[in-house]
Amino acid sequence: MIAGCTGGDGDEDDSDGADVEATDPDKLGEQLPTYQFLNNAQSYNPPRHDAINLMADQFGDIGLDMEVEVLEWGTLFNRVDVEYDYDFSLWHTFFTIDPVLELNSTMYSENTDPGQGNFAGYENPDADELMDQYLEEPDEDTRIELVHDLQRTLMEDLPQMPIVDMPFLAVYNNEQVDNWEADLPLGFNSYWTMINLEMQGGEDTLKGYWPEALDTMNILGHNDENKHTYNFSVMYDSLVRLNDQVEIDTDVSLATEYERVDTTTMEYTIRDHTFHDGEPLTVEDVAFSYNYINENEVPVYSVQSDFIDEAEVVDDSTVRIHMPEDNPLGPFNLLVGTQIPILPEHRWADRDEPSQVNVEEPVGSGPLQFDYWDRGAELGLERFDDHFAPVDFEQRFWRIIPETSTVWENLRNGDLNYEPFGRIDRQLDENRDLDEISVQSVPATSFWHCTPNQRSDGLGDPEVRKAAYNAVPRSAIIDQILFGVPEPGFNVVTEAFGPLHTEDVPQYEEDVDVGIERLQNAGYGYDEDGMLHHLDE
């Protein structure tokens, strides 16, 4: 899933113009228009707020006339992601289990109508073909070649400018819990993390927080926000699970074996298991879950449903999942098998409109089961002793704590022992060297990207986008705003994706002068105020 990014406290004209010798006025044509960099208040996210202001200043230094427009979050999200009414945005793409699944939404040529996903307005039939081939290709090595070609294509055209590769962070009290291992795409909040944690000093409770309340206990009724996904992923099993090497691990999966029977059919062997209410989990429950979610068009699993035709029981331990004949999916396990939750048929079969159901006590089969929910205050889960991959703690709670200072006070004194939100801020910088606090960082799937709207005059030219990227002070954003924690972005697929990532992509130097020279070579000129113009033909 994407999240919006922030900027200044009001409309600002940050454009001072480029420090460059003016072009002969007789050769100058129309000036490029004033561009608005959409932003929201500092209170929403201070680091991205400051980053946008800094970027707008730098864009002014290559001759773009920039204004920063501040909007409340709901309006900002709608302007960029729904209406496509913007010029520049800084967006956070995160928790994507497969890069092409995300890019197929945001970069596909047919998705350029408002609300369809391609807010950049990018159109490239060659990129479309690479994405289509990737999603259909069952051979992993061939998919790797295709996604490498896609990365080179996108970084040459630059519809998105990768700014910062945001890491997965594990922030915890090492006197109470240790052995943090991340997986894709949920990082240190994953199923794999939870089943590998080792409690310390006799502690039996994993104690976390979240800055805002959860909205629902309905796994089919949430909006894919990570505050829900982090909990449902350990309350419900899926057919297969990933380990920390981005590999399917049947030792910790509901399915002990799997096989691709043909281009459109997957077959799974299911282990003996039970739901939290003691009822057996059967192949009928597995087939029901896939068919029920597909037939009811559950919004949160709409992407997965596109690749499900029907699930059928083969025998007491075997189930087959059929894909549509005209829409086979190569990486089915990764994009579907790890995602669809297995539901107890005896609790869901009679429920109409499942995404609207009010679930008070959810029943799954995962390693953690529901204990209590004091809505707006705290969620409690407890260990499910009959799980095939049990956790090392008895209980886990999330307490709702909006104030960062309170979170850190509790982490220091042990009232909390981990920080699931992963916030990079001054409090982290001031506390990470304490003896009782440990901070681990590994590459994540998430990154900040600046996305110019190619519908705006001038921004459809790749050379203008590349010059803007030259002007982005990626290192300064990391060192001055993000306390040196992340790494500079340079690709739309981060190294967290393992072999799917390649470093063999076009590179762009951080240098305003390089950006200015690029624009001059591309046929643009500057007036006496350093503002960028088209040249007369």
C-alpha positions, 0 to 999 in steps of 0.5 A: 500500500502508499502514504502522502508526504508533507511540506510548509505551513502555507503557500510559499513562493520558494523560487529564487531562480537559477544562478546562470548566465541569461540566454539571449532574450530574442531566443527565449520562448514561453516561461515554464508555468508555476508549479505547485508542490503539494504539502501538509502541515508539519504536525502530520510528519515533520521530516517529510514536511521539511524535505518538501520545503528543501526540495522546492527551494532546490527546484527553484535553483534550476529555474522552476517557479515553485509554490508550496501549497499546504493541505490537510491530509485528506484533501492532499491525498485526494488531490494527488491519488484520486483527482491527479490535480497537482504538479509535484508530490512526495509520496511514500510507497511501502509494504509492497510484497512484489515491486511489479504489483505496485508498479503495475498500478502506478506506472501502467499506461491504461491506469491514467484516468483519475483514481486508477492509480497512475497519478504520474500520467506516465505512458510507455507501451514497452514498460507495460509489456514488461509488466504484463510478461512478468506477471504471467511468467512462471519461471523465476529466473525469467521474471528476474530478467524482466523486472531488471529491464523494467527498472532500467526503463523506468529509471531512464524515463524517471516518472518517479524520482526515488529520494530516500530508501526507508529502512525497516527499524526494530527499536526495542528494550534489549533487557526484555526481548531480543532476536529480531528478524525482518521479512518482506514486506512487513519488516520487524512486524511480520509473522516471521519476526514474531515466531523468532523473538526471544524473551529476556529476563523472565519477561513473558509479554511483548509490549508495544504501542500505536499512535492512533486507535485501530478501526476494526477487528474484521480482517475482511473489513479493514483498509490495509493500513499497517496498524491492522495488517500487523495484527491480522498477519499473526491472528490468521494463517495464509497458505504459505509464509516467507522467511527472512530470505524472501523464500517460501518456508513450508516449515512455518506454513499451513501448506506443507507442500505445493506444486504448480500443476499447470499454468493456471493451477496451484495445488497445496497439501495442508497440515493438521491444524485447528482454529482458535475456537478448537474447531479443526481447520480443513481443506474445506475451510481453505477452499471456502476462504478463497471462494468466499473472498473472491465471490464477495469482491472483498475490497482489501483483497481485490488485487488477489481476486483478479487472479482467483477463478475457483478453489476446489477440494481434491481430498482430505489434505489437498486443495487446488486453486485455479486462476482465470485462463486469460489471467494466469499469475506467475508469482502466485505464491508470493502475490496470493498464497501469502496474502489470502487469510484462511477463515473458519467456514463455520463462522463466516458462511452465513455472513453477507457483505463480509467487509461490513460485518462487525466482528467483536471477537475474531477467530483465526488460526495464527500463532496469536489469538484475540484476547481483548480490545478496549477500543481506543485504548488497547488491544491484547493478543495471547499465544495460541499454544496449538500453533505449529510455529509458536511464539516465545511470549504469553501475551502481546498488547498494543497501547494507544499512545499518541505522544512520542515522548511518552513512548520513549519514557515507557521504552526506557523504563520497560513499560513498553519493550518495542516500538512497532511504528518505526518512527525516525525522529529526534527522540530516536536520535537522542535515545538510540545509544542508551544501553537498554535500547537497541536499534536494528535497521535493514533494507525495506521495500519502502521509499520516498519518491517525488512524482511529477505530474506529466499532465503539467506543461513541461513535466512530460519532458524526461529531461526536465524530470531528470534535471529536477532529480539532479537538484534533489538534495538526497544526502542533505535530506538524510543527514539534516532531516532524517538523522542519518538513518536511511540511505539515498534512493536511486531505484524504484525497486529497493535492495530489500527485494533481493534478486529482483533488485538491480543496481544496473540502472541510470544514476543521477548526480546530486548537483544543481549545476548538472541539472542546469546544464542538462536543461540547457542541452535539452533546448531550454534557456534562462531569463535575467531572473534565472527562470526557465523558458522554452526556446523559440523554434 
